[in-house]
């Protein structure tokens, strides 16, 4: 069986310091799969390696059966992989509408781009209200919504989400995770989610992998991991 995304003994180092140690996992079309674990476990490094922002070892990352281990990040956007980075990565001096338009920079289908703008504004009505506003004046929750909306404008088949709850109030976190589920269910967008809030991550995921010190130490369905005594104690605070 060909998985949408598959890593095979993926390893990454920062200079001479190893960050990921031969990790192998997969994501199938239509799934939400989470990578959970403590700070420094290698979760964000994994996303950056998948999306082409970091150098990875040969024949270690495959997308729909194609080896993308040496592909550059901008070429992967054209293939259908978009990342919502930790810290949002918004252009602060541009308006909300301008940032959203930039998300479609790889596309030329003008009529469909217009439809997708309407779609993301329906998904994030707060952004529609603030479409003429300079992004430097937005709240943290609005910036997270904008980062997700911009990524969706590329019409990704695979959406990589890096710590979407970081720094947000609980009520905004709930709203963001409801939208994540909606994106997955209504558009069948496959999602690879990196999240330190394990309870929220498992709540929207089909499956999950647990990373510690650059290695996968546990994996399974989200439902099974939620029942695992060690996961409950270490990551869910139960």
RAPERA-V271823 format. One line per field, one symbol per residue. ss: DSSP state (H for helix, E for strand, L for the rest). phi: phi as a letter, one per 30 degrees, with the letter a starting at -180 (. if undefined). psi: psi as a letter, one per 40 degrees, with the letter a starting at -180 (. if undefined). A space follows every 50 residues. Layout:
BEGIN
ss->???
phi->???
psi->???
END
This chain:
BEGIN
ss->LLLLEEEEEEEEEELLEEEEEEEEEEELLLLEEEEELLLLLLHHHHHHHH LLLLLLLLLLEEELLEELLLLLHHHHHHHLEEEELLLLLLLLLLEHHHHH HHLLLLLLLHHHHHHHHHHHHHHLHHHHHLLLLEHHHLLHHHHHHHHHHH HHLLLLLEEEEELLLLLLLHHHHHHHHHHHHHHHHHHLLEEEEELLLHHH HHHHLLEEEEEELLEEEEEEEHHHHHHLHHHHHHLLLL
phi->.cdebbcbhdbbbchccdcbchdbabbceidcbcccldeidjddeddddd didbdbddhcbbbhicdcdcddeddddddjcbccddiiidddccdedddd dddcddcbdedddddddddddddbeddddcdcddddcddddddddddddd ddddhddbcccchdceicdeddeedddddeddedddchddbcccaddddd dddccdbabccbhibdcaaldeddddcdedddddccic
psi->hhidhhihfhiiihbehhdhgfhhiihiheihhihiiihededddddddd eeeihiiifehhhfehhfdeiiddddddeehihhihedfihdeiiddddd ddefdeiegddddddddddddddgdddddfdeihdeeiiddddddddddd ddeefidhhhhhfeeheiidddddddddddddddddefhhhhhhhdgddd dddeidiiihhhfeiheiiaidddddehdddddddef.
END
